[in-house]
Each structure stands twice: as structure tokens, then as C-alpha cells.
């Protein structure tokens, strides 16, 4: 019987690692991981945009009608963000547009 450690030693790609650790695409565990990973990525994008705009979390929150603590949670990937809030942060907060792609 193979142990999980042995399986990790046989992994050659990141996709194989994800499948070994979280299961194949479409499984509940993998989907939950993908959602958390995307929330983290969105938070990083917002943080970088805010820094490029030379704004504090408090300034962004004030400009977009949210709270500093909410901006912090988003930037740290600890908050689900509604699409309307994402648009408000990017378009009102930074004066930019969002383009979404579904694949």
C-alpha cells in the first residue's frame, strides 16, 4: 500500500500535486480549494492596485463606501466578495474596468 508521502514523491507537475492533495477537478474538496485560491488572488490584485494608486486601506474604504476592516479581509483572502463590491472597488476606487473571462 502506498503512503501519501510516497505519492508526493512521484508528483511531477503542480496539477498532479493539486489532484493528489485536493482531488480531481470537479470534486467538492478541489472546488473548495479553487474558490479559496481565487479569493486569495483577487485580494492580491486589489492590494497591488491600491498600492499603485498610493492609497491606504482606509482611503479605499472611504472612497467606496466600505470599511477598512473589510478591505483588509478581502486583501488577505478572508472574505467572500460580491461581484458588485468587486466592481465598486475597481471602478470607483481605482477608476479602472474589469474584464471577466469564462473558460
Protein Blocks (a to p, Z undefined) as FASTA:
>chain_A
ZZfklmmmmpcbfklmmmmmnopehiaklmmmmmmmmmmmmmmmmmmmmmmnopafklmm
mmnopafklmmmmmnopaccdfklmmmmmmmmnopacddddZZ
